[in-house]
Amino acid sequence: GISVEAVFWVGMTIISTMADAGEFLVTEVVVHDPTTDIDVLHLSVLAGLYGSGVMGGVLLAAQLLPGGDHGSVENSVDTCTEVFSSWVRVVLVLLVSVSIMIDILSAIAITKSFGATTQGFVRSLRVVVVWAIAVLIFAIAPESGYGEPATGYAATLKITGGVIICGGIAMYVHFRREQE
């Protein structure tokens, strides 16, 4: 049968998608409403707080559901103990946090300048770029254990998906420019 944990994570993916859609909608309306005068930085802070609130709810639910991490889906005390047991992990968590802040700020700026759809496409393009870098790392140093080989059925699907994403972005930008 299907585990409770699997159902939980599918549900979290659906909730996350709905939360992203809500954020896109609110951002699009707010940045293009002539009566609302809010700058990118303030809207970025609001988006960060919104995301933190949603993730706080997810984290709370994960603490309460039974699972494989000391009896629950997520044990935050154990996670914090692990993170703070190594200065390298602390630095990595801080770097990821700064990266997320930059991502939110740039996403809002793109939405303000080009619209939420363009912002969604640009964020989708990141997936393609990250995968291409992983393939490049593996090609340069396969013995390192890092990166990902571009072989097999999965690679064909990823390349096809990347071409579809890039093609969609290019078509969207082209047609948007024609409308302006």
C-alpha positions, 0 to 999 in steps of 0.5 A, spaced: 500 500 500 501 507 500 505 509 506 502 515 510 509 519 509 508 518 501 501 521 501 503 527 506 509 529 501 504 528 495 499 533 499 505 538 501 507 538 493 500 540 491 499 545 497 506 548 495 504 549 488 497 552 490 502 557 495 506 558 489 500 560 484 497 564 490 504 568 490 504 569 483 497 572 483 498 577 488 505 579 486 502 580 479 496 584 482 500 588 487 506 590 482 501 592 476 496 596 480 497 603 479 494 605 486 499 600 490 506 604 490 510 598 493 517 597 492 521 591 490 524 590 496 518 591 501 514 586 496 520 581 497 520 581 504 512 580 504 513 574 499 519 571 504 514 572 510 508 569 506 513 563 504 516 562 511 508 562 514 507 556 509 513 552 510 512 553 518 505 550 517 508 544 513 514 544 518 508 543 524 504 538 520 511 534 519 512 534 526 505 531 528 505 526 523 508 519 524 514 517 520 521 515 520 525 520 523 525 519 531 517 517 530 515 523 526 516 525 519 521 531 521 524 531 527 527 539 528 530 538 534 535 532 531 535 536 525 538 542 528 543 538 532 546 535 526 546 542 523 549 545 529 554 540 530 559 542 524 561 549 522 561 547 515 553 545 515 552 552 518 555 556 513 552 552 508 545 553 511 547 560 511 549 560 504 542 557 502 538 562 506 542 568 502 541 564 496 533 564 497 533 571 499 536 573 492 532 569 489 526 572 492 528 579 490 530 577 483 523 574 482 519 580 484 524 585 480 522 580 474 515 580 476 515 588 476 518 589 470 516 583 465 510 580 469 509 573 473 509 569 467 516 571 465 518 570 472 515 563 472 519 561 465 526 564 468 525 560 474 524 554 470 530 555 466 534 555 472 532 547 472 535 547 466 542 551 467 543 547 474 542 540 470 547 542 465 552 544 470 551 538 473 553 534 467 559 539 465 561 537 472 561 530 471 564 530 464 570 534 467 571 529 473 567 523 473 571 520 478 569 525 483 562 522 485 559 529 483 555 531 477 550 527 473 552 523 467 548 525 461 546 518 459 540 513 458 533 514 458 532 519 464 538 524 460 533 523 454 527 525 458 531 531 461 534 534 455 527 534 452 524 537 458 530 542 457 528 544 450 521 544 451 522 549 457 527 553 453 523 553 447 517 555 451 521 561 454 523 563 447 516 563 444 513 567 450 518 572 450 518 573 442 510 573 442 510 578 448 515 583 444 510 583 438 505 585 443 508 591 446 
